[in-house]
Amino acid sequence: MSPVLASLSAHLHYTHTLVVTFYQRSIWCTGIHLYLLLLGVLCLCCVSCNDPPGPVGSGILPNDNLFIATLNSDTVPMLAESSVGQVIPKLTDVLALPTPTNPAFLGACTAHDMPSSQIIAIAFLSFSPLSVSEEERQQLYGDIQPEDIRSAFLLLSPGRSILGDSIAQFSPFRVHTLRRAWYTENSLHTINLSDPNLIGSQIGIYRNTLSDSPIIDASQNLSRKLPIPLTDKQFIIRWLKANRTTWQHVDGLALVPIAELSRTIYELTDNARIVVRIKRPTDSVESSIVFDQFAHASIVYAPLPHNGSHDALIVQGGAALRTVVSFDLSRLPSFAAIHRSELRLPVDRKRSTISSAGLPRRIELYAEDNEGFPRALRPLESRRNVLNPPSATGLFDSTCSCYIFQGVPTIATISLNTVIENIIKSGGKKRLVLQLRSEIVTPQPSGQPIISRGEEEQTLSRIVFYGLREPDTTLRPRLTLTYSRRYAIPR
């Protein structure tokens, strides 16, 4: 081969080698670029699919959740209906102990949701027998006559106004004897105000329209006791002659307000007393006898409202109005995990009758322990003083004028999440009882703590909540749930 051809062949081989090498490197670079491009797309997809934490918070979602959803009762009717009922009044020995922080209530005032009706509080008083022997009793009072009794007065200490017109005069009332004992230590009593064998004859009256009656202003806290003349001298003689065995048959007085003239409900503080002045023909001086009160309490009763107007929810202490609310959560998955729940109950302030202590701090939901809750009579039979533990607790929020039940428990509340999950597991339908467990706060002497009491019988506030069918949907009770499906063994 000629030198020229050899040189050309070598040049062509070198050129082919460069082309092949360049082609191979181009393919490798293109692959790298494609790989990097694909990796970038995947990263972008991952970032774009990672939304910010939702209302539950992405950090607390359980591993077995496939999706998360939020429902509220505005779109899904999870609150089905409500029915108002009333508990039969009962008293306990603890309730009846007369202390400054455990007042009895007396008077009547208009119920705001039923202007033609009134909330009425009747006070019951019990007194101790005289501390004398049977021999002394016969010697002192065995031959006493009505004309020997010069006067008899019931002394009371009215306190502040609890309900009604804060500038009105003290509500007038009648004093009645009781035909049977209303209070026995360490035992429960059901007070039936319509029982003809309970409240006896009238023996006294306080009416601020009488010329000899002192005028009591509601804002005035009396340091002295209000004297009420007792006109039945035979009643006094029965008390003087009764020994400890027969004392239970003459025990007690009832203070019954004159409802048509009353505008307020007051508390009675301190202990009442009955002072009797006696002077027989053989006596040189007049003597005084004192019967000391040892127990008092109140029975508050009010008309049973009808919640047919948009299914209003109504609770009241004292008269013990409660509302049964039906929950229908059957549209949720059978084993839904509840991550967040909230129940809001807006207060209808115009229809509510609120005590001078203001709106109660809390209300509570209880599991219904009685299936008998007919709409016609609507009695709610339950163990009034032995209540089940509350299912959930709602606190008052002044910013929305509503009570809020939260899914996450705090120091003062119980979780609503657990309640909702239990309803779902039990078939999705259940009825809970809404009840007032309010506080009356009584200021103590200087340096002493404030005493807060939560007994329902000691609370007069009547709270009306906007109903389930309220035309203004923003005022209806509102239940909001955030949940996810759970395909695992149910808890």
C-alpha positions as CSV (number, residue, x, y, z in Angstrom):
1,M,0.0,0.0,0.0
2,S,1.2,3.4,-0.9
3,P,2.2,5.8,1.8
4,V,-0.6,8.1,0.9
5,L,-3.2,5.4,1.2
6,A,-1.8,4.3,4.5
7,S,-1.9,7.8,5.9
8,L,-5.5,8.3,4.7
9,S,-6.6,5.0,6.2
10,A,-5.0,5.9,9.6
11,H,-6.7,9.3,9.6
12,L,-10.1,7.8,8.8
13,H,-9.7,5.2,11.6
14,Y,-8.8,8.0,14.1
15,T,-11.8,10.0,12.9
16,H,-14.1,7.0,13.3
17,T,-12.8,6.4,16.8
18,L,-13.5,10.1,17.8
19,V,-17.0,9.9,16.4
20,V,-17.9,6.7,18.2
21,T,-16.4,8.0,21.5
22,F,-18.3,11.3,21.1
23,Y,-21.5,9.4,20.4
24,Q,-21.1,7.2,23.3
25,R,-20.3,10.1,25.6
26,S,-23.4,12.0,24.2
27,I,-25.6,9.0,25.0
28,W,-24.2,8.8,28.5
29,C,-24.7,12.5,29.2
30,T,-28.2,12.4,27.8
31,G,-29.0,9.5,30.2
32,I,-27.6,11.4,33.1
33,H,-29.7,14.4,32.1
34,L,-32.8,12.3,31.7
35,Y,-32.1,10.7,35.1
36,L,-31.6,14.1,36.8
37,L,-34.7,15.4,35.1
38,L,-36.8,12.5,36.2
39,L,-35.5,12.8,39.8
40,G,-36.4,16.5,39.8
41,V,-39.9,15.7,38.6
42,L,-40.3,13.1,41.4
43,C,-39.1,15.6,44.0
44,L,-41.5,18.2,42.7
45,C,-44.4,15.8,42.9
46,C,-43.4,14.8,46.4
47,V,-43.3,18.5,47.5
48,S,-46.5,19.4,45.7
49,C,-48.4,16.4,47.3
50,N,-47.2,17.3,50.8
51,D,-49.9,19.8,51.8
52,P,-49.6,22.0,55.0
53,P,-51.0,20.4,58.1
54,G,-54.8,20.4,58.2
55,P,-57.1,21.0,61.2
56,V,-55.9,17.8,62.8
57,G,-52.2,18.4,62.2
58,S,-50.2,16.0,60.0
59,G,-47.9,15.1,62.8
60,I,-50.6,13.3,64.8
61,L,-52.4,11.3,62.1
62,P,-52.4,7.6,62.9
63,N,-50.7,5.3,60.5
64,D,-53.9,3.4,59.6
65,N,-55.7,6.5,58.3
66,L,-56.3,6.5,54.6
67,F,-58.0,9.9,54.4
68,I,-59.4,12.6,56.7
69,A,-62.7,14.4,56.4
70,T,-64.6,17.1,58.3
71,L,-68.4,17.2,58.8
72,N,-70.7,19.7,60.5
73,S,-74.3,19.6,61.4
74,D,-75.0,22.4,58.9
75,T,-74.7,20.0,56.0
76,V,-75.3,16.6,57.7
77,P,-78.1,16.6,60.4
78,M,-76.2,14.9,63.2
79,L,-78.4,16.3,65.9
80,A,-81.8,14.7,65.4
81,E,-84.3,16.1,68.0
82,S,-84.6,17.3,71.6
83,S,-87.2,16.9,74.3
84,V,-87.5,18.8,77.6
85,G,-88.2,17.0,80.9
86,Q,-88.2,17.6,84.6
87,V,-86.9,15.7,87.6
88,I,-89.0,15.1,90.7
89,P,-87.6,17.4,93.5
90,K,-85.7,15.6,96.2
91,L,-83.8,16.9,99.3
92,T,-80.9,15.5,101.2
93,D,-79.7,16.1,104.7
94,V,-76.6,17.9,103.4
95,L,-78.7,20.2,101.3
96,A,-80.9,21.1,104.3
97,L,-78.1,22.2,106.7
98,P,-78.6,25.9,107.4
99,T,-75.3,27.7,106.8
100,P,-74.5,31.1,105.4
101,T,-73.2,29.4,102.2
102,N,-76.3,27.2,101.8
103,P,-79.3,29.6,101.7
104,A,-82.9,28.8,101.1
105,F,-84.8,30.6,98.4
106,L,-88.1,32.4,98.6
107,G,-90.2,34.3,96.1
108,A,-91.5,34.3,92.6
109,C,-90.5,36.0,89.3
110,T,-91.6,35.9,85.7
111,A,-90.0,33.3,83.4
112,H,-88.6,35.1,80.4
113,D,-89.4,32.4,77.9
114,M,-93.0,32.1,79.2
115,P,-94.1,35.6,80.3
116,S,-97.4,34.4,81.5
117,S,-95.8,31.9,83.9
118,Q,-93.6,32.2,87.0
119,I,-90.7,30.5,88.7
120,I,-91.6,30.0,92.3
121,A,-89.4,29.1,95.3
122,I,-91.0,27.8,98.5
123,A,-88.8,27.7,101.7
124,F,-89.2,25.0,104.3
125,L,-88.0,25.5,107.9
126,S,-87.6,23.1,110.7
127,F,-87.0,24.0,114.4
128,S,-85.6,22.3,117.4
129,P,-87.8,21.4,120.4
130,L,-87.3,23.2,123.7
131,S,-84.4,21.8,125.8
132,V,-86.4,21.1,128.9
133,S,-87.3,17.9,130.7
134,E,-90.8,16.5,130.6
135,E,-91.4,17.4,134.2
136,E,-90.3,21.0,133.6
137,R,-92.5,21.2,130.5
138,Q,-95.6,20.1,132.4
139,Q,-94.8,22.6,135.1
140,L,-94.2,25.5,132.8
141,Y,-96.7,25.0,130.0
142,G,-99.1,22.3,131.1
143,D,-101.9,24.7,131.8
144,I,-101.1,27.5,129.4
145,Q,-104.0,29.2,127.7
146,P,-104.2,31.2,124.4
147,E,-104.7,34.5,126.3
148,D,-101.4,33.8,128.1
149,I,-99.5,34.2,124.8
150,R,-98.8,37.9,124.4
151,S,-97.1,37.6,121.0
152,A,-95.2,35.3,118.6
153,F,-92.9,36.3,115.8
154,L,-91.0,34.5,113.1
155,L,-87.6,36.2,112.6
156,L,-86.1,35.9,109.2
157,S,-82.9,37.3,107.5
158,P,-83.6,38.1,103.8
159,G,-80.5,38.4,101.7
160,R,-79.8,39.4,98.1
161,S,-82.1,39.1,95.2
162,I,-81.2,36.0,93.0
163,L,-83.8,36.3,90.2
164,G,-86.1,39.1,89.1
165,D,-86.2,42.8,89.6
166,S,-83.1,43.9,91.5
167,I,-84.7,47.1,92.7
168,A,-88.2,45.7,93.7
169,Q,-89.4,45.3,97.2
170,F,-89.1,42.0,99.0
171,S,-91.5,39.4,97.7
172,P,-94.6,39.0,99.9
173,F,-95.3,35.5,101.3
174,R,-97.5,33.4,103.6
175,V,-96.4,31.3,106.5
176,H,-98.0,27.9,106.7
177,T,-97.7,25.0,109.1
178,L,-96.7,21.6,107.8
179,R,-98.8,18.6,108.5
180,R,-95.9,16.2,108.3
181,A,-92.1,16.4,108.7
182,W,-90.3,17.3,105.5
183,Y,-86.8,16.7,106.8
184,T,-85.3,13.7,108.6
185,E,-81.6,13.3,109.1
186,N,-79.7,11.0,106.8
187,S,-82.7,10.2,104.5
188,L,-84.0,11.3,101.1
189,H,-87.4,13.0,100.7
190,T,-89.5,13.6,97.7
191,I,-91.4,16.8,98.1
192,N,-94.8,16.8,96.4
193,L,-96.1,20.4,96.5
194,S,-99.6,19.3,95.5
195,D,-99.8,16.8,98.4
196,P,-102.7,18.0,100.6
197,N,-101.1,16.3,103.6
198,L,-98.0,18.5,103.4
199,I,-98.8,22.2,103.6
200,G,-101.2,23.1,106.4
201,S,-103.1,26.2,107.5
202,Q,-101.8,29.7,107.2
203,I,-100.6,31.3,110.4
204,G,-98.9,34.4,109.2
205,I,-98.3,36.7,106.2
206,Y,-95.8,39.3,105.1
207,R,-97.1,41.8,102.6
208,N,-95.2,45.0,102.0
209,T,-98.5,46.7,101.1
210,L,-99.6,46.6,104.8
211,S,-99.1,49.7,106.8
212,D,-97.3,47.8,109.6
213,S,-95.0,45.9,107.3
214,P,-91.4,47.2,106.9
215,I,-90.3,47.9,103.3
216,I,-87.4,45.8,102.2
217,D,-85.3,46.9,99.2
218,A,-83.7,44.2,97.1
219,S,-80.3,45.8,97.2
220,Q,-80.4,46.0,101.0
221,N,-78.7,43.2,103.0
222,L,-80.3,43.3,106.4
223,S,-78.2,43.0,109.5
224,R,-81.4,42.6,111.6
225,K,-84.1,39.9,111.2
226,L,-87.5,40.6,109.6
227,P,-90.3,40.0,112.1
228,I,-93.4,38.2,110.9
229,P,-96.3,38.0,113.4
230,L,-97.7,34.5,113.9
231,T,-101.5,34.7,114.6
232,D,-102.4,31.2,115.5
233,K,-102.0,30.8,119.3
234,Q,-103.2,27.2,119.3
235,F,-100.3,26.4,116.9
236,I,-97.8,27.9,119.5
237,I,-99.5,25.9,122.3
238,R,-99.0,22.6,120.4
239,W,-95.3,23.4,120.0
240,L,-94.9,24.3,123.7
241,K,-96.6,21.1,124.8
242,A,-94.9,18.7,122.4
243,N,-92.1,16.5,123.7
244,R,-89.3,15.0,121.7
245,T,-91.4,11.9,120.8
246,T,-94.4,13.9,119.4
247,W,-92.2,16.7,118.0
248,Q,-92.0,15.2,114.5
249,H,-95.8,15.7,114.1
250,V,-95.6,19.5,114.6
251,D,-92.3,20.0,112.8
252,G,-91.7,22.8,110.3
253,L,-93.1,25.8,108.5
254,A,-93.5,26.5,104.8
255,L,-93.0,30.0,103.4
256,V,-95.1,30.3,100.3
257,P,-94.8,33.4,98.1
258,I,-97.8,35.3,96.9
259,A,-97.0,34.7,93.3
260,E,-99.3,37.4,91.8
261,L,-97.5,40.1,93.8
262,S,-94.0,38.8,93.6
263,R,-91.3,40.0,91.3
264,T,-88.1,38.6,92.9
265,I,-86.6,35.5,94.4
266,Y,-84.4,36.1,97.4
267,E,-82.1,33.9,99.4
268,L,-82.6,33.5,103.1
269,T,-79.4,33.6,105.1
270,D,-78.6,32.8,108.7
271,N,-80.9,30.8,111.0
272,A,-84.6,31.7,111.5
273,R,-86.0,31.9,115.0
274,I,-89.5,31.9,116.6
275,V,-89.8,34.1,119.7
276,V,-92.8,33.7,121.9
277,R,-93.6,36.1,124.8
278,I,-95.7,34.7,127.6
279,K,-97.3,36.3,130.7
280,R,-99.8,34.3,132.8
281,P,-101.9,35.9,135.6
282,T,-99.6,34.3,138.1
283,D,-96.5,35.7,136.5
284,S,-94.9,38.9,137.7
285,V,-92.9,39.5,134.6
286,E,-93.1,38.5,130.9
287,S,-91.0,35.6,129.7
288,S,-89.5,34.8,126.3
289,I,-89.2,31.4,124.6
290,V,-87.1,30.8,121.6
291,F,-87.4,28.0,119.0
292,D,-84.1,27.7,117.0
293,Q,-84.1,26.6,113.4
294,F,-81.9,23.6,112.6
295,A,-82.7,22.9,108.9
296,H,-83.9,24.8,105.9
297,A,-84.2,24.2,102.2
298,S,-86.1,25.3,99.1
299,I,-88.2,23.7,96.5
300,V,-88.1,25.6,93.2
301,Y,-90.8,24.8,90.7
302,A,-91.5,26.4,87.3
303,P,-93.8,25.7,84.3
304,L,-92.5,22.9,82.1
305,P,-91.8,24.7,78.9
306,H,-92.6,23.3,75.5
307,N,-89.6,23.1,73.2
308,G,-91.7,22.6,70.0
309,S,-90.6,26.1,68.8
310,H,-87.7,25.0,66.7
311,D,-86.8,22.3,69.2
312,A,-85.2,24.6,71.8
313,L,-82.9,23.1,74.4
314,I,-83.7,24.2,77.9
315,V,-82.0,23.6,81.3
316,Q,-82.7,25.0,84.7
317,G,-81.5,24.3,88.2
318,G,-83.8,24.2,91.2
319,A,-86.8,23.1,89.1
320,A,-84.4,20.6,87.5
321,L,-85.3,21.1,83.8
322,R,-83.2,18.9,81.5
323,T,-83.2,18.2,77.8
324,V,-82.6,14.9,76.1
325,V,-80.7,15.4,72.8
326,S,-80.8,12.7,70.1
327,F,-77.5,12.2,68.2
328,D,-77.5,10.5,64.8
329,L,-74.0,9.7,63.6
330,S,-75.0,6.7,61.5
331,R,-73.5,8.3,58.3
332,L,-70.0,8.0,59.7
333,P,-67.9,4.9,59.1
334,S,-68.4,2.2,61.7
335,F,-64.9,2.4,63.2
336,A,-64.2,6.1,62.5
337,A,-61.3,7.6,64.5
338,I,-62.4,11.0,65.8
339,H,-59.5,13.5,65.8
340,R,-61.3,16.7,66.6
341,S,-64.9,17.4,67.7
342,E,-66.8,20.5,68.9
343,L,-70.3,21.1,70.0
344,R,-71.5,24.7,70.3
345,L,-74.8,25.7,72.0
346,P,-75.6,29.4,71.5
347,V,-77.7,30.9,74.4
348,D,-80.9,32.7,73.7
349,R,-80.4,35.5,76.2
350,K,-83.9,37.1,75.6
351,R,-85.7,33.9,76.6
352,S,-83.3,32.9,79.4
353,T,-83.8,33.8,83.1
354,I,-80.4,34.3,84.5
355,S,-79.6,34.6,88.2
356,S,-77.7,37.5,89.7
357,A,-74.5,35.3,89.7
358,G,-74.6,35.4,85.9
359,L,-74.5,32.6,83.4
360,P,-73.2,29.3,84.9
361,R,-69.7,28.5,84.0
362,R,-70.4,25.0,82.7
363,I,-73.1,22.6,81.6
364,E,-72.8,18.8,81.2
365,L,-73.9,16.0,79.0
366,Y,-74.9,12.7,80.7
367,A,-75.6,9.3,79.4
368,E,-79.4,8.7,79.5
369,D,-80.1,6.3,82.3
370,N,-83.9,6.1,81.8
371,E,-85.7,5.2,78.6
372,G,-89.0,6.6,79.8
373,F,-89.2,10.1,78.6
374,P,-92.6,10.6,77.0
375,R,-93.4,13.8,75.2
376,A,-96.9,14.1,76.7
377,L,-96.0,14.3,80.4
378,R,-92.3,14.6,79.9
379,P,-91.2,13.5,83.4
380,L,-87.5,12.7,83.7
381,E,-87.2,10.1,86.4
382,S,-83.6,9.7,87.6
383,R,-81.5,9.4,90.7
384,R,-81.3,13.2,91.2
385,N,-78.6,13.2,93.8
386,V,-76.7,10.2,92.6
387,L,-75.8,11.3,89.0
388,N,-73.8,9.3,86.6
389,P,-70.3,10.7,85.7
390,P,-70.7,13.4,83.0
391,S,-70.0,12.3,79.5
392,A,-68.7,15.7,78.4
393,T,-68.5,19.2,79.9
394,G,-69.1,22.4,78.1
395,L,-67.7,25.8,79.2
396,F,-69.3,29.2,78.6
397,D,-67.5,31.4,76.1
398,S,-68.5,35.0,76.4
399,T,-67.1,35.9,72.9
400,C,-69.9,33.9,71.2
401,S,-72.4,33.8,74.1
402,C,-72.4,30.0,73.8
403,Y,-71.3,26.9,75.6
404,I,-68.6,24.9,73.9
405,F,-67.8,21.2,74.3
406,Q,-64.3,20.5,73.1
407,G,-62.9,17.2,71.7
408,V,-59.6,17.7,73.5
409,P,-60.0,17.6,77.3
410,T,-58.7,20.4,79.5
411,I,-58.3,20.6,83.3
412,A,-62.0,21.6,83.5
413,T,-63.5,19.5,80.7
414,I,-64.0,15.9,79.6
415,S,-63.2,14.9,76.0
416,L,-66.1,14.9,73.5
417,N,-64.1,12.8,71.1
418,T,-64.5,9.7,73.3
419,V,-68.3,10.3,73.6
420,I,-68.6,10.6,69.8
421,E,-66.6,7.4,69.1
422,N,-68.8,5.5,71.7
423,I,-71.9,6.7,69.9
424,I,-70.6,5.5,66.5
425,K,-69.5,2.1,67.9
426,S,-73.0,1.6,69.5
427,G,-74.7,1.9,66.2
428,G,-74.5,5.7,65.5
429,K,-77.7,6.7,67.4
430,K,-77.9,7.7,71.0
431,R,-79.6,10.1,73.4
432,L,-77.7,12.2,75.9
433,V,-79.1,14.4,78.8
434,L,-78.1,18.0,78.9
435,Q,-78.1,19.3,82.4
436,L,-77.2,22.4,84.4
437,R,-74.6,21.9,87.1
438,S,-74.1,25.5,88.0
439,E,-72.3,27.3,90.8
440,I,-73.5,29.9,93.2
441,V,-70.5,31.8,94.5
442,T,-70.8,33.3,98.0
443,P,-68.3,35.9,99.2
444,Q,-66.8,34.9,102.5
445,P,-65.4,37.1,105.3
446,S,-62.2,38.9,104.7
447,G,-59.3,36.5,104.2
448,Q,-61.5,33.5,103.5
449,P,-61.7,31.7,100.1
450,I,-64.8,32.0,97.9
451,I,-67.1,29.0,98.2
452,S,-68.4,27.6,95.0
453,R,-71.3,25.1,95.1
454,G,-72.4,22.9,92.2
455,E,-75.6,21.3,93.5
456,E,-78.3,21.6,90.9
457,E,-81.0,22.1,93.6
458,Q,-79.2,25.3,94.7
459,T,-79.3,26.9,91.2
460,L,-82.1,29.0,89.8
461,S,-80.8,30.0,86.3
462,R,-83.0,28.9,83.5
463,I,-81.0,28.8,80.2
464,V,-82.7,28.5,76.8
465,F,-80.6,27.6,73.9
466,Y,-81.5,28.2,70.3
467,G,-83.2,25.1,68.8
468,L,-82.3,22.5,66.3
469,R,-84.8,24.1,63.8
470,E,-84.0,27.7,64.5
471,P,-84.6,29.7,61.2
472,D,-81.3,31.5,61.6
473,T,-78.9,28.6,60.9
474,T,-76.0,30.5,62.5
475,L,-77.7,30.2,65.9
476,R,-78.5,26.5,65.8
477,P,-76.5,24.0,67.9
478,R,-73.5,23.1,65.8
479,L,-71.6,19.8,65.9
480,T,-68.3,19.6,64.0
481,L,-66.3,16.4,63.5
482,T,-63.0,15.7,61.9
483,Y,-62.5,12.0,61.4
484,S,-60.7,9.3,59.4
485,R,-61.5,5.7,58.5
486,R,-59.8,3.1,60.5
487,Y,-59.4,-0.4,59.0
488,A,-58.0,-2.0,62.1
489,I,-59.3,-3.8,65.1
490,P,-61.7,-1.4,66.8
491,R,-60.6,0.0,70.1
